[in-house]
Amino acid sequence: MIINDLKKLLLDVNISLTELANALAKRLNKPYSMQNLSNKLRKETITHREMLIIADILGYEIKFIPKNNNDK
């Protein structure tokens, strides 16, 4: 689940889910609570745009990397 992956990243960068929700609210100029963000992550209804912003807040970027075609 995406929430577990994100929680690992949050630990790595020492940011709480509440702090992330607050930063996301500032970036998107709309209210975000820790509960709202947690629900979106748990239900996997978070948007690609939100994930890009979250990655940027945490100092990461999202990349699409081709799979190794040797598996065929």
C-alpha positions as CSV (number, residue, x, y, z in Angstrom):
1,M,0.0,0.0,0.0
2,I,1.1,3.5,-0.8
3,I,0.6,4.6,2.8
4,N,3.2,2.2,4.1
5,D,5.8,3.4,1.5
6,L,5.1,7.0,2.4
7,K,5.4,6.4,6.1
8,K,8.9,4.9,5.5
9,L,9.9,8.0,3.6
10,L,8.5,10.3,6.3
11,L,10.6,8.5,8.8
12,D,13.7,8.9,6.6
13,V,13.2,12.7,6.3
14,N,11.9,13.1,9.9
15,I,8.6,14.7,9.0
16,S,5.2,13.7,10.5
17,L,2.1,13.1,8.5
18,T,0.6,16.2,10.2
19,E,3.5,18.3,9.0
20,L,3.2,16.9,5.5
21,A,-0.6,17.6,5.5
22,N,0.2,21.2,6.5
23,A,2.8,21.6,3.8
24,L,0.5,20.1,1.2
25,A,-2.3,22.5,2.3
26,K,0.0,25.5,1.8
27,R,1.2,24.3,-1.6
28,L,-2.4,23.6,-2.9
29,N,-3.9,26.5,-1.1
30,K,-6.7,24.4,0.3
31,P,-7.3,22.7,3.7
32,Y,-5.7,19.4,4.3
33,S,-5.8,17.6,7.7
34,M,-3.7,14.7,8.7
35,Q,-6.9,12.6,8.8
36,N,-7.9,13.6,5.3
37,L,-4.4,12.8,3.9
38,S,-4.3,9.5,5.8
39,N,-7.7,8.5,4.4
40,K,-6.7,9.4,0.8
41,L,-3.5,7.3,1.2
42,R,-5.3,4.4,2.9
43,K,-8.1,4.3,0.3
44,E,-5.5,5.0,-2.5
45,T,-7.5,7.9,-3.8
46,I,-4.7,10.4,-3.8
47,T,-4.1,12.1,-7.1
48,H,-0.9,12.0,-9.2
49,R,-0.5,15.8,-8.7
50,E,-0.8,15.4,-5.0
51,M,1.9,12.7,-5.0
52,L,4.2,14.8,-7.1
53,I,3.9,17.7,-4.6
54,I,4.4,15.3,-1.7
55,A,7.5,13.9,-3.3
56,D,8.8,17.5,-3.8
57,I,8.1,18.4,-0.2
58,L,10.0,15.4,1.0
59,G,12.9,16.1,-1.4
60,Y,12.2,13.3,-3.8
61,E,11.0,13.0,-7.4
62,I,8.8,10.4,-9.1
63,K,10.2,8.8,-12.2
64,F,8.8,6.2,-14.5
65,I,11.5,3.7,-15.3
66,P,11.2,1.0,-18.0
67,K,11.0,-2.6,-16.8
68,N,13.7,-5.0,-17.8
69,N,12.5,-6.7,-20.9
70,N,14.7,-9.8,-20.3
71,D,11.8,-11.3,-18.3
72,K,9.9,-12.2,-21.5
